């Protein structure tokens, strides 16, 4: 399956950016990818969940948006 086929109606560039870790998909986009790949969204997240903790855990370790100011 090509990136264009996987992503339609999303762009191939968006699929590529997600694949290479340059951006995080929304929950809707994640569900779309899972549907196209005939897997559950949990299966897609399972292989990367350890990497996501750093993105969603604040510098103080309490969670939240690490990009927002206190």
mmJSON file of the N, C-alpha and C atoms, coordinates in Angstrom:
{"data_MODEL":{"atom_site":{
"group_PDB":["ATOM","ATOM","ATOM","ATOM","ATOM","ATOM","ATOM","ATOM","ATOM","ATOM","ATOM","ATOM","ATOM","ATOM","ATOM","ATOM","ATOM","ATOM","ATOM","ATOM","ATOM","ATOM","ATOM","ATOM","ATOM","ATOM","ATOM","ATOM","ATOM","ATOM","ATOM","ATOM","ATOM","ATOM","ATOM","ATOM","ATOM","ATOM","ATOM","ATOM","ATOM","ATOM","ATOM","ATOM","ATOM","ATOM","ATOM","ATOM","ATOM","ATOM","ATOM","ATOM","ATOM","ATOM","ATOM","ATOM","ATOM","ATOM","ATOM","ATOM","ATOM","ATOM","ATOM","ATOM","ATOM","ATOM","ATOM","ATOM","ATOM","ATOM","ATOM","ATOM","ATOM","ATOM","ATOM","ATOM","ATOM","ATOM","ATOM","ATOM","ATOM","ATOM","ATOM","ATOM","ATOM","ATOM","ATOM","ATOM","ATOM","ATOM","ATOM","ATOM","ATOM","ATOM","ATOM","ATOM","ATOM","ATOM","ATOM","ATOM","ATOM","ATOM","ATOM","ATOM","ATOM","ATOM","ATOM","ATOM","ATOM","ATOM","ATOM","ATOM","ATOM","ATOM","ATOM","ATOM","ATOM","ATOM","ATOM","ATOM","ATOM","ATOM","ATOM","ATOM","ATOM","ATOM","ATOM","ATOM","ATOM","ATOM","ATOM","ATOM","ATOM","ATOM","ATOM","ATOM","ATOM","ATOM","ATOM","ATOM","ATOM","ATOM","ATOM","ATOM","ATOM","ATOM","ATOM","ATOM","ATOM","ATOM","ATOM","ATOM","ATOM","ATOM","ATOM","ATOM","ATOM","ATOM","ATOM","ATOM","ATOM","ATOM","ATOM","ATOM","ATOM","ATOM","ATOM","ATOM","ATOM","ATOM","ATOM","ATOM","ATOM","ATOM","ATOM","ATOM","ATOM","ATOM","ATOM","ATOM","ATOM","ATOM","ATOM","ATOM","ATOM","ATOM","ATOM","ATOM","ATOM","ATOM","ATOM","ATOM","ATOM","ATOM","ATOM","ATOM","ATOM","ATOM","ATOM","ATOM","ATOM","ATOM","ATOM","ATOM","ATOM","ATOM","ATOM","ATOM","ATOM","ATOM"],
"id":[1,2,3,4,5,6,7,8,9,10,11,12,13,14,15,16,17,18,19,20,21,22,23,24,25,26,27,28,29,30,31,32,33,34,35,36,37,38,39,40,41,42,43,44,45,46,47,48,49,50,51,52,53,54,55,56,57,58,59,60,61,62,63,64,65,66,67,68,69,70,71,72,73,74,75,76,77,78,79,80,81,82,83,84,85,86,87,88,89,90,91,92,93,94,95,96,97,98,99,100,101,102,103,104,105,106,107,108,109,110,111,112,113,114,115,116,117,118,119,120,121,122,123,124,125,126,127,128,129,130,131,132,133,134,135,136,137,138,139,140,141,142,143,144,145,146,147,148,149,150,151,152,153,154,155,156,157,158,159,160,161,162,163,164,165,166,167,168,169,170,171,172,173,174,175,176,177,178,179,180,181,182,183,184,185,186,187,188,189,190,191,192,193,194,195,196,197,198,199,200,201,202,203,204,205,206,207,208,209,210],
"type_symbol":["N","C","C","N","C","C","N","C","C","N","C","C","N","C","C","N","C","C","N","C","C","N","C","C","N","C","C","N","C","C","N","C","C","N","C","C","N","C","C","N","C","C","N","C","C","N","C","C","N","C","C","N","C","C","N","C","C","N","C","C","N","C","C","N","C","C","N","C","C","N","C","C","N","C","C","N","C","C","N","C","C","N","C","C","N","C","C","N","C","C","N","C","C","N","C","C","N","C","C","N","C","C","N","C","C","N","C","C","N","C","C","N","C","C","N","C","C","N","C","C","N","C","C","N","C","C","N","C","C","N","C","C","N","C","C","N","C","C","N","C","C","N","C","C","N","C","C","N","C","C","N","C","C","N","C","C","N","C","C","N","C","C","N","C","C","N","C","C","N","C","C","N","C","C","N","C","C","N","C","C","N","C","C","N","C","C","N","C","C","N","C","C","N","C","C","N","C","C","N","C","C","N","C","C","N","C","C","N","C","C"],
"label_atom_id":["N","CA","C","N","CA","C","N","CA","C","N","CA","C","N","CA","C","N","CA","C","N","CA","C","N","CA","C","N","CA","C","N","CA","C","N","CA","C","N","CA","C","N","CA","C","N","CA","C","N","CA","C","N","CA","C","N","CA","C","N","CA","C","N","CA","C","N","CA","C","N","CA","C","N","CA","C","N","CA","C","N","CA","C","N","CA","C","N","CA","C","N","CA","C","N","CA","C","N","CA","C","N","CA","C","N","CA","C","N","CA","C","N","CA","C","N","CA","C","N","CA","C","N","CA","C","N","CA","C","N","CA","C","N","CA","C","N","CA","C","N","CA","C","N","CA","C","N","CA","C","N","CA","C","N","CA","C","N","CA","C","N","CA","C","N","CA","C","N","CA","C","N","CA","C","N","CA","C","N","CA","C","N","CA","C","N","CA","C","N","CA","C","N","CA","C","N","CA","C","N","CA","C","N","CA","C","N","CA","C","N","CA","C","N","CA","C","N","CA","C","N","CA","C","N","CA","C","N","CA","C","N","CA","C","N","CA","C","N","CA","C","N","CA","C"],
"label_alt_id":[null,null,null,null,null,null,null,null,null,null,null,null,null,null,null,null,null,null,null,null,null,null,null,null,null,null,null,null,null,null,null,null,null,null,null,null,null,null,null,null,null,null,null,null,null,null,null,null,null,null,null,null,null,null,null,null,null,null,null,null,null,null,null,null,null,null,null,null,null,null,null,null,null,null,null,null,null,null,null,null,null,null,null,null,null,null,null,null,null,null,null,null,null,null,null,null,null,null,null,null,null,null,null,null,null,null,null,null,null,null,null,null,null,null,null,null,null,null,null,null,null,null,null,null,null,null,null,null,null,null,null,null,null,null,null,null,null,null,null,null,null,null,null,null,null,null,null,null,null,null,null,null,null,null,null,null,null,null,null,null,null,null,null,null,null,null,null,null,null,null,null,null,null,null,null,null,null,null,null,null,null,null,null,null,null,null,null,null,null,null,null,null,null,null,null,null,null,null,null,null,null,null,null,null,null,null,null,null,null,null],
"label_comp_id":["UNK","UNK","UNK","UNK","UNK","UNK","UNK","UNK","UNK","UNK","UNK","UNK","UNK","UNK","UNK","UNK","UNK","UNK","UNK","UNK","UNK","UNK","UNK","UNK","UNK","UNK","UNK","UNK","UNK","UNK","UNK","UNK","UNK","UNK","UNK","UNK","UNK","UNK","UNK","UNK","UNK","UNK","UNK","UNK","UNK","UNK","UNK","UNK","UNK","UNK","UNK","UNK","UNK","UNK","UNK","UNK","UNK","UNK","UNK","UNK","UNK","UNK","UNK","UNK","UNK","UNK","UNK","UNK","UNK","UNK","UNK","UNK","UNK","UNK","UNK","UNK","UNK","UNK","UNK","UNK","UNK","UNK","UNK","UNK","UNK","UNK","UNK","UNK","UNK","UNK","UNK","UNK","UNK","UNK","UNK","UNK","UNK","UNK","UNK","UNK","UNK","UNK","UNK","UNK","UNK","UNK","UNK","UNK","UNK","UNK","UNK","UNK","UNK","UNK","UNK","UNK","UNK","UNK","UNK","UNK","UNK","UNK","UNK","UNK","UNK","UNK","UNK","UNK","UNK","UNK","UNK","UNK","UNK","UNK","UNK","UNK","UNK","UNK","UNK","UNK","UNK","UNK","UNK","UNK","UNK","UNK","UNK","UNK","UNK","UNK","UNK","UNK","UNK","UNK","UNK","UNK","UNK","UNK","UNK","UNK","UNK","UNK","UNK","UNK","UNK","UNK","UNK","UNK","UNK","UNK","UNK","UNK","UNK","UNK","UNK","UNK","UNK","UNK","UNK","UNK","UNK","UNK","UNK","UNK","UNK","UNK","UNK","UNK","UNK","UNK","UNK","UNK","UNK","UNK","UNK","UNK","UNK","UNK","UNK","UNK","UNK","UNK","UNK","UNK","UNK","UNK","UNK","UNK","UNK","UNK"],
"label_asym_id":["A","A","A","A","A","A","A","A","A","A","A","A","A","A","A","A","A","A","A","A","A","A","A","A","A","A","A","A","A","A","A","A","A","A","A","A","A","A","A","A","A","A","A","A","A","A","A","A","A","A","A","A","A","A","A","A","A","A","A","A","A","A","A","A","A","A","A","A","A","A","A","A","A","A","A","A","A","A","A","A","A","A","A","A","A","A","A","A","A","A","A","A","A","A","A","A","A","A","A","A","A","A","A","A","A","A","A","A","A","A","A","A","A","A","A","A","A","A","A","A","A","A","A","A","A","A","A","A","A","A","A","A","A","A","A","A","A","A","A","A","A","A","A","A","A","A","A","A","A","A","A","A","A","A","A","A","A","A","A","A","A","A","A","A","A","A","A","A","A","A","A","A","A","A","A","A","A","A","A","A","A","A","A","A","A","A","A","A","A","A","A","A","A","A","A","A","A","A","A","A","A","A","A","A","A","A","A","A","A","A"],
"label_entity_id":["1","1","1","1","1","1","1","1","1","1","1","1","1","1","1","1","1","1","1","1","1","1","1","1","1","1","1","1","1","1","1","1","1","1","1","1","1","1","1","1","1","1","1","1","1","1","1","1","1","1","1","1","1","1","1","1","1","1","1","1","1","1","1","1","1","1","1","1","1","1","1","1","1","1","1","1","1","1","1","1","1","1","1","1","1","1","1","1","1","1","1","1","1","1","1","1","1","1","1","1","1","1","1","1","1","1","1","1","1","1","1","1","1","1","1","1","1","1","1","1","1","1","1","1","1","1","1","1","1","1","1","1","1","1","1","1","1","1","1","1","1","1","1","1","1","1","1","1","1","1","1","1","1","1","1","1","1","1","1","1","1","1","1","1","1","1","1","1","1","1","1","1","1","1","1","1","1","1","1","1","1","1","1","1","1","1","1","1","1","1","1","1","1","1","1","1","1","1","1","1","1","1","1","1","1","1","1","1","1","1"],
"label_seq_id":[1,1,1,2,2,2,3,3,3,4,4,4,5,5,5,6,6,6,7,7,7,8,8,8,9,9,9,10,10,10,11,11,11,12,12,12,13,13,13,14,14,14,15,15,15,16,16,16,17,17,17,18,18,18,19,19,19,20,20,20,21,21,21,22,22,22,23,23,23,24,24,24,25,25,25,26,26,26,27,27,27,28,28,28,29,29,29,30,30,30,31,31,31,32,32,32,33,33,33,34,34,34,35,35,35,36,36,36,37,37,37,38,38,38,39,39,39,40,40,40,41,41,41,42,42,42,43,43,43,44,44,44,45,45,45,46,46,46,47,47,47,48,48,48,49,49,49,50,50,50,51,51,51,52,52,52,53,53,53,54,54,54,55,55,55,56,56,56,57,57,57,58,58,58,59,59,59,60,60,60,61,61,61,62,62,62,63,63,63,64,64,64,65,65,65,66,66,66,67,67,67,68,68,68,69,69,69,70,70,70],
"pdbx_PDB_ins_code":[null,null,null,null,null,null,null,null,null,null,null,null,null,null,null,null,null,null,null,null,null,null,null,null,null,null,null,null,null,null,null,null,null,null,null,null,null,null,null,null,null,null,null,null,null,null,null,null,null,null,null,null,null,null,null,null,null,null,null,null,null,null,null,null,null,null,null,null,null,null,null,null,null,null,null,null,null,null,null,null,null,null,null,null,null,null,null,null,null,null,null,null,null,null,null,null,null,null,null,null,null,null,null,null,null,null,null,null,null,null,null,null,null,null,null,null,null,null,null,null,null,null,null,null,null,null,null,null,null,null,null,null,null,null,null,null,null,null,null,null,null,null,null,null,null,null,null,null,null,null,null,null,null,null,null,null,null,null,null,null,null,null,null,null,null,null,null,null,null,null,null,null,null,null,null,null,null,null,null,null,null,null,null,null,null,null,null,null,null,null,null,null,null,null,null,null,null,null,null,null,null,null,null,null,null,null,null,null,null,null],
"Cartn_x":[0.841,0.0,0.894,0.584,1.364,0.913,1.717,1.355,0.102,-0.037,-1.215,-2.459,-2.365,-3.5,-3.85,-2.848,-3.074,-3.758,-3.313,-3.776,-5.037,-5.405,-6.531,-7.709,-8.267,-8.098,-7.001,-6.233,-5.097,-3.975,-3.032,-1.963,-0.864,-0.175,0.969,2.043,2.206,3.215,2.914,1.633,1.256,1.576,1.239,1.53,3.035,3.817,5.268,5.786,5.245,5.685,5.374,4.208,3.855,4.786,5.002,5.853,7.272,7.78,9.156,9.247,8.114,8.113,8.237,7.947,8.027,6.753,5.658,4.425,3.617,2.71,1.837,0.455,-0.143,-1.482,-2.533,-3.63,-4.763,-5.359,-6.245,-6.915,-7.717,-8.335,-9.104,-8.192,-7.033,-6.095,-5.544,-5.258,-4.779,-5.822,-7.073,-8.157,-8.29,-8.115,-8.169,-7.062,-5.843,-4.721,-4.969,-5.441,-5.707,-6.756,-7.804,-8.858,-8.303,-7.52,-6.93,-5.988,-5.308,-4.345,-4.985,-6.285,-7.042,-6.432,-6.061,-5.554,-6.279,-6.124,-6.717,-5.764,-6.313,-5.429,-4.421,-4.821,-3.91,-2.691,-2.885,-1.748,-0.754,-1.25,-0.347,0.409,-0.269,0.364,1.295,1.038,1.811,3.306,3.679,5.106,5.797,5.028,5.642,5.301,4.497,4.019,5.14,6.249,7.358,7.98,7.942,8.488,7.549,6.253,5.289,5.319,5.761,5.768,6.57,7.689,8.517,7.804,6.941,6.227,5.083,4.476,3.285,3.517,4.722,5.045,5.788,5.278,5.904,7.251,8.003,9.328,9.266,8.119,7.971,7.475,7.224,6.807,5.321,4.559,3.129,2.263,2.813,1.988,1.605,0.763,0.324,1.137,0.911,1.55,2.92,4.009,5.349,5.689,4.876,5.148,4.471,3.495,2.799,3.608,3.445,4.172,3.394,4.078,3.39,2.515],
"Cartn_y":[-1.168,0.0,1.242,2.164,3.395,4.368,5.372,6.403,7.139,7.355,8.023,7.189,5.879,4.983,4.91,4.85,4.781,6.041,7.166,8.426,9.009,8.656,9.325,9.46,10.618,11.892,12.778,12.27,13.025,13.012,13.889,13.976,12.941,12.608,11.711,12.325,13.641,14.334,14.18,14.236,14.057,12.642,11.652,10.256,10.074,10.649,10.549,11.193,12.358,13.049,12.223,11.577,10.714,9.51,8.9,7.714,7.997,9.185,9.527,10.229,10.345,10.927,12.436,13.105,14.565,15.223,14.457,14.983,13.83,14.162,13.176,13.288,12.151,12.215,12.485,13.082,13.236,11.856,11.768,10.486,10.05,10.999,10.667,10.112,10.721,10.239,8.87,8.675,7.38,6.291,6.59,5.631,5.351,6.375,6.213,5.279,5.497,4.635,3.196,3.028,1.683,0.979,1.697,1.117,0.675,1.538,1.205,0.011,-0.136,-1.224,-2.485,-2.399,-3.514,-3.981,-3.011,-3.285,-2.347,-2.588,-1.684,-0.501,0.638,1.761,1.377,0.515,0.081,-0.63,-1.404,-2.084,-1.083,0.011,1.033,1.726,1.967,2.663,1.774,0.487,-0.427,-0.354,-0.232,-0.228,1.101,2.147,3.462,4.062,3.388,4.012,4.429,3.715,4.115,5.428,5.724,6.978,8.157,7.889,8.97,9.596,8.86,9.388,10.682,10.754,11.963,13.155,12.91,14.002,14.52,13.666,14.044,14.211,14.082,14.283,15.606,16.449,17.751,17.615,18.676,18.684,18.367,18.656,18.364,16.948,16.172,14.79,14.595,15.687,15.587,15.425,15.41,15.317,16.679,16.707,17.963,18.304,19.474,19.929,20.504,19.815,20.318,21.605,21.979,23.19,24.41,24.183,25.336,25.912,27.174,27.82,27.647,27.617,27.421,28.579],
"Cartn_z":[0.0,0.0,0.0,-0.852,-0.917,0.17,0.43,1.395,0.934,-0.349,-0.892,-0.642,-0.87,-0.646,0.845,1.691,3.129,3.636,3.186,3.738,3.158,1.942,1.278,2.214,2.439,1.747,2.338,3.288,3.809,2.778,2.905,1.908,2.145,1.081,1.167,2.05,1.969,2.778,4.272,4.643,6.043,6.498,5.689,6.027,6.205,5.315,5.399,6.681,7.032,8.244,9.491,9.525,10.651,10.684,9.526,9.438,9.927,9.652,10.024,11.382,12.071,13.409,13.44,12.335,12.3,12.818,12.894,13.474,14.045,14.963,15.577,14.949,14.578,14.0,15.071,14.667,15.572,15.827,16.79,17.035,15.817,15.131,13.929,12.835,12.651,11.636,12.025,13.301,13.778,13.515,13.818,13.56,12.072,11.251,9.794,9.313,9.789,9.397,9.838,11.06,11.574,10.732,10.375,9.541,8.191,7.569,6.264,6.344,7.48,7.653,8.26,8.562,9.159,10.483,11.307,12.65,13.614,14.903,15.884,16.108,16.503,16.836,17.919,18.844,19.91,19.336,18.272,17.649,17.075,16.528,15.988,17.12,18.223,19.341,20.145,20.153,20.991,20.71,19.458,19.129,19.43,19.665,19.902,21.253,22.071,23.301,24.242,24.257,25.122,24.671,23.385,22.871,23.111,23.215,23.373,24.76,25.758,27.119,27.216,26.535,26.583,25.965,24.985,24.338,25.189,25.995,26.744,28.24,28.686,30.093,30.225,31.081,31.285,31.966,31.962,32.577,34.075,34.676,36.108,36.358,35.288,35.42,35.672,35.679,35.988,34.77,33.575,32.375,31.867,30.891,30.319,29.09,28.569,27.343,27.654,27.218,27.523,26.793,25.808,25.045,25.636,26.531,27.108,28.259,28.483,29.573,30.874,32.003,33.31,33.687],
"occupancy":[1.0,1.0,1.0,1.0,1.0,1.0,1.0,1.0,1.0,1.0,1.0,1.0,1.0,1.0,1.0,1.0,1.0,1.0,1.0,1.0,1.0,1.0,1.0,1.0,1.0,1.0,1.0,1.0,1.0,1.0,1.0,1.0,1.0,1.0,1.0,1.0,1.0,1.0,1.0,1.0,1.0,1.0,1.0,1.0,1.0,1.0,1.0,1.0,1.0,1.0,1.0,1.0,1.0,1.0,1.0,1.0,1.0,1.0,1.0,1.0,1.0,1.0,1.0,1.0,1.0,1.0,1.0,1.0,1.0,1.0,1.0,1.0,1.0,1.0,1.0,1.0,1.0,1.0,1.0,1.0,1.0,1.0,1.0,1.0,1.0,1.0,1.0,1.0,1.0,1.0,1.0,1.0,1.0,1.0,1.0,1.0,1.0,1.0,1.0,1.0,1.0,1.0,1.0,1.0,1.0,1.0,1.0,1.0,1.0,1.0,1.0,1.0,1.0,1.0,1.0,1.0,1.0,1.0,1.0,1.0,1.0,1.0,1.0,1.0,1.0,1.0,1.0,1.0,1.0,1.0,1.0,1.0,1.0,1.0,1.0,1.0,1.0,1.0,1.0,1.0,1.0,1.0,1.0,1.0,1.0,1.0,1.0,1.0,1.0,1.0,1.0,1.0,1.0,1.0,1.0,1.0,1.0,1.0,1.0,1.0,1.0,1.0,1.0,1.0,1.0,1.0,1.0,1.0,1.0,1.0,1.0,1.0,1.0,1.0,1.0,1.0,1.0,1.0,1.0,1.0,1.0,1.0,1.0,1.0,1.0,1.0,1.0,1.0,1.0,1.0,1.0,1.0,1.0,1.0,1.0,1.0,1.0,1.0,1.0,1.0,1.0,1.0,1.0,1.0,1.0,1.0,1.0,1.0,1.0,1.0],
"B_iso_or_equiv":[0.0,0.0,0.0,0.0,0.0,0.0,0.0,0.0,0.0,0.0,0.0,0.0,0.0,0.0,0.0,0.0,0.0,0.0,0.0,0.0,0.0,0.0,0.0,0.0,0.0,0.0,0.0,0.0,0.0,0.0,0.0,0.0,0.0,0.0,0.0,0.0,0.0,0.0,0.0,0.0,0.0,0.0,0.0,0.0,0.0,0.0,0.0,0.0,0.0,0.0,0.0,0.0,0.0,0.0,0.0,0.0,0.0,0.0,0.0,0.0,0.0,0.0,0.0,0.0,0.0,0.0,0.0,0.0,0.0,0.0,0.0,0.0,0.0,0.0,0.0,0.0,0.0,0.0,0.0,0.0,0.0,0.0,0.0,0.0,0.0,0.0,0.0,0.0,0.0,0.0,0.0,0.0,0.0,0.0,0.0,0.0,0.0,0.0,0.0,0.0,0.0,0.0,0.0,0.0,0.0,0.0,0.0,0.0,0.0,0.0,0.0,0.0,0.0,0.0,0.0,0.0,0.0,0.0,0.0,0.0,0.0,0.0,0.0,0.0,0.0,0.0,0.0,0.0,0.0,0.0,0.0,0.0,0.0,0.0,0.0,0.0,0.0,0.0,0.0,0.0,0.0,0.0,0.0,0.0,0.0,0.0,0.0,0.0,0.0,0.0,0.0,0.0,0.0,0.0,0.0,0.0,0.0,0.0,0.0,0.0,0.0,0.0,0.0,0.0,0.0,0.0,0.0,0.0,0.0,0.0,0.0,0.0,0.0,0.0,0.0,0.0,0.0,0.0,0.0,0.0,0.0,0.0,0.0,0.0,0.0,0.0,0.0,0.0,0.0,0.0,0.0,0.0,0.0,0.0,0.0,0.0,0.0,0.0,0.0,0.0,0.0,0.0,0.0,0.0,0.0,0.0,0.0,0.0,0.0,0.0],
"pdbx_formal_charge":[null,null,null,null,null,null,null,null,null,null,null,null,null,null,null,null,null,null,null,null,null,null,null,null,null,null,null,null,null,null,null,null,null,null,null,null,null,null,null,null,null,null,null,null,null,null,null,null,null,null,null,null,null,null,null,null,null,null,null,null,null,null,null,null,null,null,null,null,null,null,null,null,null,null,null,null,null,null,null,null,null,null,null,null,null,null,null,null,null,null,null,null,null,null,null,null,null,null,null,null,null,null,null,null,null,null,null,null,null,null,null,null,null,null,null,null,null,null,null,null,null,null,null,null,null,null,null,null,null,null,null,null,null,null,null,null,null,null,null,null,null,null,null,null,null,null,null,null,null,null,null,null,null,null,null,null,null,null,null,null,null,null,null,null,null,null,null,null,null,null,null,null,null,null,null,null,null,null,null,null,null,null,null,null,null,null,null,null,null,null,null,null,null,null,null,null,null,null,null,null,null,null,null,null,null,null,null,null,null,null],
"auth_seq_id":[1,1,1,2,2,2,3,3,3,4,4,4,5,5,5,6,6,6,7,7,7,8,8,8,9,9,9,10,10,10,11,11,11,12,12,12,13,13,13,14,14,14,15,15,15,16,16,16,17,17,17,18,18,18,19,19,19,20,20,20,21,21,21,22,22,22,23,23,23,24,24,24,25,25,25,26,26,26,27,27,27,28,28,28,29,29,29,30,30,30,31,31,31,32,32,32,33,33,33,34,34,34,35,35,35,36,36,36,37,37,37,38,38,38,39,39,39,40,40,40,41,41,41,42,42,42,43,43,43,44,44,44,45,45,45,46,46,46,47,47,47,48,48,48,49,49,49,50,50,50,51,51,51,52,52,52,53,53,53,54,54,54,55,55,55,56,56,56,57,57,57,58,58,58,59,59,59,60,60,60,61,61,61,62,62,62,63,63,63,64,64,64,65,65,65,66,66,66,67,67,67,68,68,68,69,69,69,70,70,70],
"auth_comp_id":["UNK","UNK","UNK","UNK","UNK","UNK","UNK","UNK","UNK","UNK","UNK","UNK","UNK","UNK","UNK","UNK","UNK","UNK","UNK","UNK","UNK","UNK","UNK","UNK","UNK","UNK","UNK","UNK","UNK","UNK","UNK","UNK","UNK","UNK","UNK","UNK","UNK","UNK","UNK","UNK","UNK","UNK","UNK","UNK","UNK","UNK","UNK","UNK","UNK","UNK","UNK","UNK","UNK","UNK","UNK","UNK","UNK","UNK","UNK","UNK","UNK","UNK","UNK","UNK","UNK","UNK","UNK","UNK","UNK","UNK","UNK","UNK","UNK","UNK","UNK","UNK","UNK","UNK","UNK","UNK","UNK","UNK","UNK","UNK","UNK","UNK","UNK","UNK","UNK","UNK","UNK","UNK","UNK","UNK","UNK","UNK","UNK","UNK","UNK","UNK","UNK","UNK","UNK","UNK","UNK","UNK","UNK","UNK","UNK","UNK","UNK","UNK","UNK","UNK","UNK","UNK","UNK","UNK","UNK","UNK","UNK","UNK","UNK","UNK","UNK","UNK","UNK","UNK","UNK","UNK","UNK","UNK","UNK","UNK","UNK","UNK","UNK","UNK","UNK","UNK","UNK","UNK","UNK","UNK","UNK","UNK","UNK","UNK","UNK","UNK","UNK","UNK","UNK","UNK","UNK","UNK","UNK","UNK","UNK","UNK","UNK","UNK","UNK","UNK","UNK","UNK","UNK","UNK","UNK","UNK","UNK","UNK","UNK","UNK","UNK","UNK","UNK","UNK","UNK","UNK","UNK","UNK","UNK","UNK","UNK","UNK","UNK","UNK","UNK","UNK","UNK","UNK","UNK","UNK","UNK","UNK","UNK","UNK","UNK","UNK","UNK","UNK","UNK","UNK","UNK","UNK","UNK","UNK","UNK","UNK"],
"auth_asym_id":["A","A","A","A","A","A","A","A","A","A","A","A","A","A","A","A","A","A","A","A","A","A","A","A","A","A","A","A","A","A","A","A","A","A","A","A","A","A","A","A","A","A","A","A","A","A","A","A","A","A","A","A","A","A","A","A","A","A","A","A","A","A","A","A","A","A","A","A","A","A","A","A","A","A","A","A","A","A","A","A","A","A","A","A","A","A","A","A","A","A","A","A","A","A","A","A","A","A","A","A","A","A","A","A","A","A","A","A","A","A","A","A","A","A","A","A","A","A","A","A","A","A","A","A","A","A","A","A","A","A","A","A","A","A","A","A","A","A","A","A","A","A","A","A","A","A","A","A","A","A","A","A","A","A","A","A","A","A","A","A","A","A","A","A","A","A","A","A","A","A","A","A","A","A","A","A","A","A","A","A","A","A","A","A","A","A","A","A","A","A","A","A","A","A","A","A","A","A","A","A","A","A","A","A","A","A","A","A","A","A"],
"auth_atom_id":["N","CA","C","N","CA","C","N","CA","C","N","CA","C","N","CA","C","N","CA","C","N","CA","C","N","CA","C","N","CA","C","N","CA","C","N","CA","C","N","CA","C","N","CA","C","N","CA","C","N","CA","C","N","CA","C","N","CA","C","N","CA","C","N","CA","C","N","CA","C","N","CA","C","N","CA","C","N","CA","C","N","CA","C","N","CA","C","N","CA","C","N","CA","C","N","CA","C","N","CA","C","N","CA","C","N","CA","C","N","CA","C","N","CA","C","N","CA","C","N","CA","C","N","CA","C","N","CA","C","N","CA","C","N","CA","C","N","CA","C","N","CA","C","N","CA","C","N","CA","C","N","CA","C","N","CA","C","N","CA","C","N","CA","C","N","CA","C","N","CA","C","N","CA","C","N","CA","C","N","CA","C","N","CA","C","N","CA","C","N","CA","C","N","CA","C","N","CA","C","N","CA","C","N","CA","C","N","CA","C","N","CA","C","N","CA","C","N","CA","C","N","CA","C","N","CA","C","N","CA","C","N","CA","C","N","CA","C","N","CA","C","N","CA","C"],
"pdbx_PDB_model_num":[1,1,1,1,1,1,1,1,1,1,1,1,1,1,1,1,1,1,1,1,1,1,1,1,1,1,1,1,1,1,1,1,1,1,1,1,1,1,1,1,1,1,1,1,1,1,1,1,1,1,1,1,1,1,1,1,1,1,1,1,1,1,1,1,1,1,1,1,1,1,1,1,1,1,1,1,1,1,1,1,1,1,1,1,1,1,1,1,1,1,1,1,1,1,1,1,1,1,1,1,1,1,1,1,1,1,1,1,1,1,1,1,1,1,1,1,1,1,1,1,1,1,1,1,1,1,1,1,1,1,1,1,1,1,1,1,1,1,1,1,1,1,1,1,1,1,1,1,1,1,1,1,1,1,1,1,1,1,1,1,1,1,1,1,1,1,1,1,1,1,1,1,1,1,1,1,1,1,1,1,1,1,1,1,1,1,1,1,1,1,1,1,1,1,1,1,1,1,1,1,1,1,1,1,1,1,1,1,1,1]
}}}
